[in-house]
Amino acid sequence: MTARGDVPRPDRAAQSQYALYAAACMRGGLQPDLASDASWWQTPLWQYAVLAVVIYGRAAAGRIKVPFQETAGRIAVRQGLTLTA
């Protein structure tokens, strides 16, 4: 399912919130229309996406009671990425 529509131009806080919601929506099977919704942002969406990963990673680490570094490593392995210090 793809979500399309007229999205108001948000400020930086709203852009961060959009990235968090978009990540949650994608996990739930909804595909936001990122190209249309965020293409005009001055700050590239990927920067907010990284922040969303960090926020969700910290929440997951707290939930399962492990250090964030371990959670970040698990996320990286799952995505086929290599983390460097």
Steps between C-alpha positions, in 0.01 A plus 500: 500500500632845415401815688480811287366842571558864557738519793547840666853638513624414849771660710807303613322344798215387279749359248657290775154385605416414137813283476400313817144449378619396154727235652214366712264504202749309286539239774121463496488452121401851392731668249493880544555704184840623616602645163198727496473570872865583572657592166483874572656483847822698531652233723517163319260238632783250559628714788165472674484130415832445679363681805190278486719188498694629801180584691340163427831324574528668839140413580564137403818489709311630802219254445724194483746644754819483293747778413411711196824392331383139505163596357670707229717198416193278472329751271813522284530121469134472409545759226830357376702800611841530665539751782832670565602691810 
